[in-house]
Amino acid sequence: MRPLEEHAVLRKGLTSLQIIVGALLLGVVIFSLVLLFGIRPEAKEPAEGALPLTWILLGAGAFAVVMVLVMRGVLLGNLRRRVADGTWSAPGGHAPFAAAGEAGKLFQGWMAATIVTAAGMEGAALMALVAYFLEGQPAALIAAGVFGLLLALQMPT
């Protein structure tokens, strides 16, 4: 395959990945807008002696982000090693970008790692928004913004 043909194949995959990450981000944005302008939760105090649910969910969200980033590093490290060794094989035998050679193989693995990372960031952002919905604490809304920003940073260009 000639370099221009490889570029065209990979460009189609990049567009697909942009749509996927954009859809994940749009879900967070729409849910945020519904909470901010539609439902408007009021701040609620937790029961005496209880740890606020907001802090539990924010801790879980932060842990999820760390785990997703660690998993991304492991996935990409294994991918590079397997492509370099020549032992890479497509999951389920489906390799739409394999025609682009090693670049296609690396792209397919990078695409999977990006989707996993973006989904983890979306989960953390939605968890923070649920905490905001339940308790109305501004810290949860700030954390949702941070997690949403981390999700937006996954957008491939």
C-alpha positions in Angstrom: 0.0 0.0 0.0 1.3 3.4 -0.9 1.8 6.1 1.8 -1.2 8.2 0.5 -3.4 5.2 0.6 -2.3 4.3 4.1 -3.0 7.9 5.1 -6.5 7.7 3.7 -7.2 4.4 5.6 -6.0 5.8 8.9 -7.8 9.1 8.4 -11.2 7.2 8.2 -10.3 5.5 11.5 -9.4 8.8 13.1 -12.7 10.4 12.0 -14.5 7.4 13.6 -12.5 7.9 16.8 -13.3 11.6 16.9 -17.0 10.8 16.6 -16.8 8.3 19.5 -14.9 10.5 21.9 -17.1 13.5 20.9 -20.3 11.5 21.7 -18.9 10.5 25.1 -18.1 14.2 25.8 -21.5 15.3 24.5 -23.2 12.9 27.0 -21.4 14.6 29.9 -22.2 18.1 28.6 -25.9 17.4 28.1 -26.2 15.7 31.6 -24.4 18.7 33.1 -26.8 21.1 31.4 -29.8 19.2 32.6 -28.5 19.3 36.1 -27.6 22.9 36.1 -30.6 24.4 34.3 -33.3 21.7 34.6 -33.2 20.0 38.0 -31.2 22.4 40.2 -30.4 20.2 43.2 -30.1 21.9 46.6 -27.2 21.3 48.9 -28.1 18.7 51.4 -26.2 17.8 54.6 -25.3 14.1 55.1 -26.7 12.3 58.1 -24.8 12.8 61.3 -21.7 10.7 61.4 -22.0 9.7 57.8 -19.3 10.4 55.3 -20.7 12.6 52.6 -21.6 10.6 49.5 -20.0 13.3 47.4 -16.5 12.6 48.8 -17.0 8.8 48.4 -18.0 9.2 44.7 -15.3 11.7 44.0 -12.7 9.4 45.5 -14.1 6.5 43.4 -14.0 8.8 40.3 -10.4 9.8 41.0 -9.4 6.2 41.5 -11.1 5.2 38.2 -9.1 7.9 36.4 -5.8 6.7 37.8 -6.7 3.1 36.9 -7.7 4.0 33.4 -4.5 5.9 32.8 -2.4 3.0 34.2 -4.4 0.6 32.0 -3.8 2.8 28.9 0.0 2.7 29.6 -0.1 -1.1 29.9 -2.2 -1.5 26.8 0.0 0.7 24.7 3.2 -0.8 26.0 2.1 -4.3 25.2 0.9 -3.2 21.8 4.3 -1.7 20.9 6.1 -4.8 22.1 3.8 -7.2 20.2 4.0 -5.2 16.9 7.8 -4.9 17.2 8.0 -8.7 17.9 5.7 -9.5 15.0 3.3 -11.4 17.4 0.5 -8.9 17.1 -2.9 -10.3 16.0 -6.2 -8.4 15.8 -8.8 -9.2 18.5 -11.3 -11.6 16.9 -9.3 -11.6 13.7 -10.8 -8.2 12.7 -8.0 -5.9 11.5 -9.5 -3.1 9.4 -6.3 -1.0 9.5 -3.8 -3.9 9.0 -3.5 -3.0 5.3 -1.6 0.1 6.4 1.2 -2.1 7.8 2.7 -1.5 11.2 1.2 2.0 11.4 -2.2 0.4 10.9 -1.6 -2.1 13.7 -0.4 0.6 16.0 -3.3 2.8 15.1 -5.8 0.0 15.8 -4.4 -0.6 19.3 -4.1 3.2 20.0 -7.7 3.6 19.0 -8.8 0.9 21.4 -6.8 2.4 24.2 -8.2 5.9 23.5 -11.8 4.5 23.6 -11.1 2.7 26.9 -9.5 5.9 28.4 -12.3 8.2 27.2 -15.0 5.8 28.6 -13.3 5.8 32.0 -13.1 9.6 32.0 -16.8 9.8 31.1 -17.7 7.4 33.9 -15.8 9.5 36.4 -17.4 12.7 35.2 -20.9 11.2 35.3 -20.2 9.8 38.8 -19.3 13.3 39.9 -22.5 14.7 38.3 -24.6 12.1 40.1 -22.9 13.1 43.4 -23.8 16.7 42.6 -27.4 15.7 41.8 -27.7 13.8 45.1 -26.1 16.3 47.5 -25.7 19.5 45.5 -22.2 20.1 46.7 -20.1 22.5 44.4 -17.0 20.3 44.9 -18.8 17.6 42.9 -19.5 20.0 40.1 -15.9 21.2 40.0 -14.7 17.6 39.9 -17.1 16.8 37.1 -15.6 19.7 35.2 -12.1 18.4 35.8 -13.0 14.9 34.7 -14.8 16.3 31.7 -11.7 18.3 30.7 -9.6 15.1 31.0 -12.2 13.5 28.7 -11.9 16.4 26.2 -8.1 15.9 26.2 -8.7 12.4 24.7 -10.0 13.9 21.5 -7.7 12.9 18.7 -6.7 15.6 16.2 
